[in-house]
Amino acid sequence: MSVRFTTALFLSLAACGGSDDLPTTASAEPRAAASIAPAATSASAAEVATTTASAPAPAVSVGPVGADGKFACGPLQCQRFKTGAEAFSAILERDRPLILSIGETHAQKGSENVQSTTSRFTQDLLPKLEGRASSLILELWVRDGSCGKKEEKVEKEQKQITKTQADSNPNEFQVLGEKSKALGIVPFILRPTCAEYDQIIKAGDDAVMEMLGMITRNMRDKADKLFAETDKKAKGKMVVTYGGAMHNDMAPQPGREAWSFAKDLDKTAGGHYVELDLIVPEFIKDTESWKGLPWYAAYDRSSMGDSAILVEMAPRSYALVFPTEGRKAK
């Protein structure tokens, strides 16, 4: 019997317990009770990606483009690249991160005609990490049946949160983990303990907040552990996290500080932590949630959509907006 996947979580759901190596499709076959759900952002960020209709381009004051592709974009610094892969390589060379934390916004129902963030990362960016990264922590909630009805109760809550997400999301995370393993980058998932299920259930209406806190703690602890192991066995290689955009924020929005592991992991990495959010331009919306993102006012799709745009929000904090599909850099 094959693994039964749940729909993707709109929260970066993670926890620990049991073996945490990502199961391959083959190795997962006998585990009928298992289910995997990928990461997401926050409760309020559910508004962020409810449709793929693109936002009107904000008015951006754009400066002249230098020989290196850099230009002023409003109050921030931007850089043009032909492809997302070129922009990604530039970050790796420029900052040489020891912990690289990547955030995304998940594909939504109705967006199947647009290549998802996860697919773009898997195909174009992940290969750049071969030989550079030791491990990849995926913000995946894995349900294996060991906690019985508690898991079923929590899964019902998840379905209300994830009902707008594309059905392909869980499978794309599975492919990401398998390709990572093929490149010699060990993928990890995190499993909730029964005690953690209890905490979520007891939280009642605050279950989402309980999930967010649990995710942050467990992702941080897993990255700490893997960093220490990598420092001993493969010093200089990166630990990479991949999941919903929020937990990786170097400068969290007010009220969300407890849901970001960035400052703790920056200390772990000795100042060599890098935050990178990956943005599909077709997913950008003219909503308050999107407008509140620090890079939003720096991006003008009409004049930048033919290129990959790297927006530097702060030192070692970036947003990479992929080129609009069907447009090529000049």
C-alpha positions as CSV (number, residue, x, y, z in Angstrom):
1,M,0.0,0.0,0.0
2,S,1.4,3.4,-0.9
3,V,1.9,6.3,1.4
4,R,-1.2,8.5,1.7
5,F,-0.3,12.2,1.5
6,T,-2.3,14.9,3.2
7,T,-2.8,18.3,1.6
8,A,0.0,20.8,2.1
9,L,0.0,22.7,5.4
10,F,-0.3,26.4,5.3
11,L,1.9,26.4,8.4
12,S,5.5,25.1,8.5
13,L,4.6,22.0,10.5
14,A,7.5,20.2,12.0
15,A,8.3,18.2,15.1
16,C,10.6,15.4,16.2
17,G,10.5,11.8,17.2
18,G,11.5,8.6,15.6
19,S,13.7,8.3,12.5
20,D,13.8,11.6,10.6
21,D,15.5,10.7,7.4
22,L,13.2,11.5,4.5
23,P,11.6,8.3,3.2
24,T,12.0,7.7,-0.5
25,T,8.9,6.6,-2.4
26,A,10.1,3.0,-2.4
27,S,11.1,2.9,1.3
28,A,7.8,4.5,2.3
29,E,5.7,1.9,0.5
30,P,4.9,-0.4,3.5
31,R,4.0,2.5,5.8
32,A,0.3,2.7,5.1
33,A,-0.5,5.1,8.0
34,A,2.2,7.7,7.1
35,S,1.4,11.0,5.6
36,I,3.5,14.0,4.7
37,A,2.5,17.6,4.5
38,P,4.8,20.4,3.5
39,A,5.4,23.7,5.1
40,A,3.8,27.1,4.9
41,T,3.8,30.6,6.3
42,S,1.6,31.9,9.1
43,A,-2.0,32.2,10.0
44,S,-2.3,35.8,8.7
45,A,-0.2,34.8,5.7
46,A,-3.0,32.6,4.5
47,E,-4.2,35.8,2.8
48,V,-0.9,36.0,1.0
49,A,-1.4,33.4,-1.6
50,T,-5.1,32.7,-2.0
51,T,-4.9,33.1,-5.7
52,T,-2.3,33.5,-8.5
53,A,-3.8,36.6,-10.0
54,S,-0.8,39.1,-10.1
55,A,-0.8,42.4,-8.3
56,P,-0.7,45.8,-10.1
57,A,3.0,46.9,-10.2
58,P,3.8,49.3,-7.5
59,A,5.4,52.6,-8.4
60,V,9.1,52.0,-7.9
61,S,11.8,54.6,-8.2
62,V,14.5,52.7,-10.1
63,G,18.0,53.9,-10.5
64,P,20.5,53.2,-13.3
65,V,21.7,49.7,-13.7
66,G,25.4,49.2,-13.1
67,A,27.7,46.8,-15.0
68,D,27.1,44.2,-12.2
69,G,23.4,44.5,-12.7
70,K,22.9,46.3,-9.4
71,F,20.5,49.3,-9.1
72,A,18.5,51.2,-6.5
73,C,14.9,50.0,-6.3
74,G,13.1,52.4,-4.0
75,P,14.9,52.4,-0.6
76,L,16.5,49.0,-1.3
77,Q,19.3,47.6,-3.5
78,C,18.3,45.2,-6.3
79,Q,20.3,43.2,-8.8
80,R,19.3,41.8,-12.2
81,F,20.1,38.3,-13.4
82,K,19.0,36.3,-16.4
83,T,17.9,33.4,-14.3
84,G,17.1,32.5,-10.7
85,A,20.0,30.0,-10.7
86,E,22.5,32.8,-11.5
87,A,21.1,34.9,-8.7
88,F,21.3,32.0,-6.3
89,S,24.9,31.3,-7.2
90,A,25.7,35.0,-6.6
91,I,24.4,34.7,-3.0
92,L,26.4,31.5,-2.4
93,E,29.6,33.1,-3.6
94,R,29.0,36.5,-1.9
95,D,27.9,35.4,1.5
96,R,29.2,31.9,1.8
97,P,26.5,30.9,4.3
98,L,26.9,28.1,6.8
99,I,23.2,28.0,7.5
100,L,21.0,28.9,4.5
101,S,17.3,29.2,5.3
102,I,14.9,29.3,2.3
103,G,11.3,30.4,2.5
104,E,8.5,30.1,0.0
105,T,4.8,30.7,-0.5
106,H,3.0,27.6,-1.6
107,A,1.2,27.1,-4.8
108,Q,-2.6,27.5,-4.6
109,K,-5.5,25.7,-6.3
110,G,-5.9,27.2,-9.8
111,S,-2.2,27.9,-10.1
112,E,-1.3,24.6,-11.8
113,N,-0.4,26.4,-15.1
114,V,2.4,28.2,-13.3
115,Q,5.6,26.4,-12.2
116,S,5.6,26.3,-8.4
117,T,8.4,27.7,-6.1
118,T,9.2,24.2,-4.9
119,S,9.6,22.9,-8.5
120,R,11.8,25.8,-9.5
121,F,14.0,25.3,-6.4
122,T,14.3,21.5,-7.1
123,Q,15.1,21.8,-10.7
124,D,17.2,25.0,-10.9
125,L,18.7,25.9,-7.6
126,L,19.2,22.7,-5.6
127,P,21.9,21.4,-8.0
128,K,24.0,24.5,-7.1
129,L,24.2,23.1,-3.5
130,E,25.9,19.9,-4.6
131,G,29.2,19.6,-2.7
132,R,28.4,22.7,-0.7
133,A,25.6,21.5,1.6
134,S,25.6,18.6,4.0
135,S,21.9,18.4,4.8
136,L,18.5,19.8,3.9
137,I,15.8,20.2,6.6
138,L,12.3,20.2,5.1
139,E,9.5,21.6,7.2
140,L,7.3,18.6,6.8
141,W,4.8,17.2,9.2
142,V,4.8,13.5,9.1
143,R,1.9,11.5,10.5
144,D,2.8,7.8,10.9
145,G,-0.2,6.6,13.0
146,S,1.7,6.0,16.2
147,C,-0.4,8.6,18.1
148,G,-3.8,7.3,17.0
149,K,-6.8,9.5,17.1
150,K,-4.8,12.5,18.2
151,E,-3.3,12.6,14.7
152,E,-6.7,12.4,13.2
153,K,-8.0,15.4,15.2
154,V,-5.0,17.5,14.3
155,E,-5.4,16.5,10.6
156,K,-8.9,17.8,10.6
157,E,-7.6,21.2,11.7
158,Q,-5.0,21.1,9.0
159,K,-7.5,20.5,6.3
160,Q,-9.3,23.7,7.1
161,I,-6.0,25.6,6.8
162,T,-4.8,23.9,3.6
163,K,-7.9,23.6,1.6
164,T,-6.9,26.4,-0.8
165,Q,-3.5,24.9,-1.6
166,A,-2.6,23.0,-4.7
167,D,-2.9,19.2,-4.4
168,S,0.5,18.8,-6.0
169,N,2.4,20.5,-3.1
170,P,3.1,17.3,-1.0
171,N,4.4,15.4,-4.0
172,E,6.7,18.2,-5.0
173,F,8.2,18.2,-1.5
174,Q,8.8,14.5,-1.8
175,V,10.5,15.0,-5.1
176,L,12.7,17.7,-3.6
177,G,13.8,15.4,-0.8
178,E,14.6,12.6,-3.2
179,K,16.6,14.8,-5.5
180,S,18.5,16.2,-2.6
181,K,19.5,12.8,-1.5
182,A,20.6,11.9,-5.0
183,L,22.9,15.0,-4.9
184,G,24.6,13.8,-1.7
185,I,22.6,16.3,0.5
186,V,21.0,14.3,3.3
187,P,17.3,15.3,3.6
188,F,15.6,15.4,7.0
189,I,12.0,15.6,8.0
190,L,10.6,16.2,11.5
191,R,7.9,14.2,13.3
192,P,5.6,15.4,16.0
193,T,5.6,13.5,19.3
194,C,2.3,12.4,20.9
195,A,2.9,15.0,23.6
196,E,3.1,17.7,20.9
197,Y,-0.2,16.5,19.4
198,D,-1.6,16.8,22.9
199,Q,-0.5,20.4,23.2
200,I,-2.0,21.3,19.8
201,I,-5.3,19.7,20.7
202,K,-5.5,21.3,24.2
203,A,-4.7,24.7,22.6
204,G,-8.2,24.7,21.0
205,D,-8.8,27.9,19.1
206,D,-5.1,28.7,19.6
207,A,-4.0,25.5,17.9
208,V,-2.4,27.5,15.0
209,M,-0.3,29.5,17.4
210,E,0.8,26.3,19.2
211,M,1.8,24.8,15.8
212,L,3.9,27.9,14.9
213,G,5.8,27.8,18.2
214,M,6.4,24.1,18.0
215,I,7.6,24.4,14.4
216,T,10.1,27.2,15.3
217,R,11.6,25.3,18.3
218,N,12.0,22.0,16.4
219,M,13.4,23.5,13.2
220,R,15.9,25.5,15.3
221,D,16.9,22.5,17.4
222,K,17.3,20.2,14.3
223,A,19.4,22.8,12.6
224,D,21.6,23.3,15.7
225,K,22.2,19.6,15.9
226,L,23.0,19.2,12.2
227,F,25.3,22.2,12.3
228,A,27.3,20.8,15.1
229,E,27.6,17.5,13.3
230,T,28.6,19.1,10.1
231,D,31.2,21.3,11.8
232,K,32.9,18.2,13.0
233,K,32.6,15.9,10.0
234,A,32.4,18.3,7.0
235,K,33.5,21.8,8.2
236,G,32.5,24.6,5.9
237,K,29.5,22.8,4.4
238,M,26.0,24.3,4.7
239,V,23.0,23.2,6.6
240,V,19.9,24.3,4.6
241,T,16.3,24.7,5.7
242,Y,13.4,24.8,3.3
243,G,9.8,25.7,4.1
244,G,7.3,28.5,4.5
245,A,8.5,32.1,4.5
246,M,8.3,33.4,8.1
247,H,10.3,31.2,10.3
248,N,13.5,32.3,8.5
249,D,13.0,36.1,9.0
250,M,16.0,38.0,10.2
251,A,13.7,40.9,11.0
252,P,10.3,39.4,11.9
253,Q,7.2,41.5,11.7
254,P,6.1,42.9,15.1
255,G,4.3,40.2,17.1
256,R,5.9,37.3,15.2
257,E,9.4,37.4,16.8
258,A,8.7,34.1,18.6
259,W,8.0,32.3,15.3
260,S,11.4,33.0,13.8
261,F,14.5,30.9,14.4
262,A,16.7,33.3,12.4
263,K,18.5,35.1,15.3
264,D,19.2,31.9,17.1
265,L,20.6,30.2,14.1
266,D,22.6,33.3,13.1
267,K,24.4,32.9,16.5
268,T,24.9,29.2,15.8
269,A,26.5,30.0,12.5
270,G,28.6,32.7,13.9
271,G,27.1,35.4,11.7
272,H,27.0,33.2,8.6
273,Y,23.3,32.7,8.4
274,V,21.5,33.8,5.2
275,E,17.7,34.3,4.7
276,L,16.4,33.8,1.2
277,D,12.7,34.1,0.2
278,L,11.8,32.7,-3.2
279,I,9.0,34.6,-5.0
280,V,7.0,33.5,-8.1
281,P,5.8,36.8,-9.6
282,E,2.5,35.4,-10.8
283,F,1.6,34.6,-7.2
284,I,2.0,38.2,-6.0
285,K,-1.3,39.8,-4.9
286,D,-2.4,43.4,-4.2
287,T,-3.3,42.6,-0.6
288,E,-2.2,44.0,2.7
289,S,-0.3,40.8,3.5
290,W,1.8,41.1,0.4
291,K,2.2,44.8,0.7
292,G,3.6,44.3,4.2
293,L,6.5,42.3,2.9
294,P,9.7,44.3,3.0
295,W,10.6,43.7,-0.7
296,Y,7.2,44.4,-2.1
297,A,7.6,48.1,-2.8
298,A,11.0,47.5,-4.5
299,Y,9.6,45.2,-7.2
300,D,8.0,46.4,-10.4
301,R,6.8,43.5,-12.5
302,S,6.3,45.6,-15.6
303,S,9.9,46.7,-15.8
304,M,11.6,43.8,-14.0
305,G,9.5,40.8,-15.0
306,D,11.9,39.7,-17.8
307,S,14.7,39.1,-15.2
308,A,15.4,37.4,-12.0
309,I,15.5,40.2,-9.4
310,L,17.5,39.8,-6.2
311,V,16.3,42.3,-3.6
312,E,18.6,42.9,-0.7
313,M,16.4,43.7,2.3
314,A,19.3,43.8,4.8
315,P,22.8,42.2,5.0
316,R,22.3,38.5,4.4
317,S,18.6,38.9,3.9
318,Y,17.2,38.5,0.4
319,A,14.1,38.0,-1.7
320,L,14.6,36.4,-5.1
321,V,11.8,37.1,-7.6
322,F,11.9,34.7,-10.5
323,P,11.4,36.0,-14.1
324,T,7.8,36.1,-15.2
325,E,7.0,33.0,-17.3
326,G,7.2,33.6,-21.0
327,R,9.5,36.7,-20.7
328,K,13.2,36.5,-21.3
329,A,15.9,38.8,-20.0
330,K,17.2,41.2,-22.6
